[in-house]
Amino acid sequence: MSEEHYLELCENPVQFEHASSVNNVFFDEANKQVFAVRSGGATGVVVKGPDDKSSVAFRMDDKGEVKCIKFSIGNKILAVQRTSKSVDFINFIPDYPHTEFTQECKTKNANVLGFCWINWNEIVFITDQGIEFYQVFPDRRSLKLLKSQNINVNWYQYCPETAVILLSTTVQGNVLQPFAFKSGTMSKMSKFEIELPVVPKPAKLSLSERDIAMATIYGQLYVMYLKHHSRTANSPSAEVVLYHLPREGACKKSHVLKLNTTGKFALNIVDNLVVVHHQSSQTSLIFDINLKEPDSAVNTHQPVLPARSIHPYRIPLSGYLWYLQVKLPPTVNLLQDKGKLMDFLLRRRDCKMVILSVCSQILEGGEKGSLPIVATVFDKLNQVYKDYLEAEQSYTVAMESGPSRGSAAQKRPVRTQAVIDQSDMYTHVLSSFTEKKDISHKFIIAVLMEYIRSLNQFQITVQHYLYELVIKTLVQHNLFYMLHQFLQYHVLSDSKPLACLLLSLESTYPPAHQLSLDMLKRLSTANDEIVEVLLSKQQVLGALRFIRSVGGHDNVSARKFLDAARQTGDQMLFYTVFRSFQQRNQRLRGSPSFNPGMKPYCCSQMFTSALSRASTTLSHNFIVWLISFILYLSP
């Protein structure tokens, strides 16, 4: 069976000169920059980042071996560590002195393990005896100590997204102390202990920096422990244990990822997925901590998909830095549970077209696809759709009412690709699905009604084009009895566009005309449309009676009704309508006469029409009316 790769390397990696005896390579996780330092910087430093703005090349004096090198945010200040006692700084701000300046750590006999830029002008030194938080003044070429904390440190980790530094303390190294930084302040968070599978005797460092990683997953900070060996003989395989680290409160063990194998591993976070790379098998596993496993403990997770290798890539001799990417299309056939597949896809970044293709795939399976599965998928989509609509509405209300008291300004909700609206479903799935010839029309109609049911369940207003699709499908298969029932029991909601569609079906299904009128009447906002419909059918008296029934007779155009009556060729009908408007004029203005603009119209249209019939046998009543009409028009 051909292997499907759901992991791949990005198309445009960052290229740099690989490490050698004359070239040292460093990576800054915060700015995603690679530093290639030749001969201590004397023959050049080349910095490559994810974009042109973060890439730069320069030279600096060779003052010894470079242990660590990082830019502050925006490439404003360069920090270089060459000794275990101090860090050197170089300004890259225009018009500032370019001369290096140095800052030694404050704690006596301490060794600098490394440093982290918190902001463009804030930096933290991590020593083996604690941390020191400084503000950098590039114009004065000096640093000011803001705060420090003495604590035994074995190693450290830094999460730039949350500005949290994690320190390993105690002899065994498994007691971790986090510190949070924000707006020039340093806060000590609750310390916690990593559960070691075996406690060594005598005590020694048992938890190394390589066993721990920090990452933000679904907006929450986690400390991930790569547990290579299990304490129990029944579970000899490795695990990844996730500890949730909140800004306030205690850090707690929250998730366990079962790797089901042993050996060396590495971790990545891609699109909120934990990707675990197994060295010996050259395969990777992905875990989604928001997917609940039905047959295991709440926070225990198995791999979402079977193990696969990263898509092969020809690697040249020069150095390359890739971003790892998840390819969603291969996952569709690897995850058979469609409900679980939909949960997985809805949380991914570029998911829209894949989700829509899955919907089409399920529906094209016909009744084999099972309506309950279809219903489950629709409900999952519409839940996300509804959440977005509510967030958008809440934002709109907040903006209209002005800034709320005592709270920060509300941010406009971001419409992610997971929001599949009715237009998306209609355009990419349902409209083509209804044209399928090899699928039962009963199943097609059931699917359409299931989608409408789901929208109604989440109180989402159904767009008229979905109802139109239902009606057209019913008409196409001559299911008029079902159409009548859907309208009679209001399964299809009333709307003007729907009423107009029903009117167009009159030649195929005569009762559609009355169904349309009934719908327009129920709307109570479509009086003008009802009048137009009745007049177009030459039901002039019916239109007149209707406009009277809704109290609109005093405001309608007499010309519209008289012209419609004239076009029928019925003299008595014309006379009746004419007299009706005369009576209206008498009641409103005390005179039966029409407005000045109507008299020429009456004379040229109605009188000429009457005279054209003079050669025919005219009724007594019509002759009487004609005489009175002529007398009325006379000056």
Secondary structure, 3 states (H helix, E strand, C coil): CCCCCCEEECCCCEEECCCCCCEEEEEECCCCEEEEEEHHHCCCEEEECCCHHHCEEECCCCCCCCCEEEECCCCCEEEEECCCCEEEEEECCCCCCCCCEEEECCCCCCCEEEEEEEECCEEEEEECCEEEEEEEECCCCEEEEEEEEECCCCCEEEECCCCEEEEEECCCCCEEEEEEEECCEEEECCCEECCCCCCCCCCCCCCCHHHEEEEEECCEEEEEEEECCCCCCCCCCCEEEEEECCCCCCCEEEEEEECCCCCCEEEEEECCEEEEEECCCCEEEEECCCCCCCCCCCCEECCCCCCECCCCCCCCCCEEECCEEECCHHHHHHCCCHHHHHHHHHCCCCCHHHHHHHHHHHHHCHHHHCHHHHHHHHHHHHHHHHHHHHHHHHHHHHHHHCCCCCCCCCCCCCCCCCCCCHHHHHHHHHHHHCCCCCCCHHHHHHHHHHHHHHHHHCCCCCCHHHHHHHHHHHHHCCCHHHHHHHHHCCCCCCCHHHHHHHHHCCCCCCCHHHHHHHHHHHHCCCHHHHHHHHHHCCCHHHHHHHHHHCCCCCCCCHHHHHHHHHHHCCHHHHHHHHHHHHHHHHHHHCCCCCCCCHHHHHHHHHHHHHHCCCCCCCCHHHHHHHHHHHHHHCC
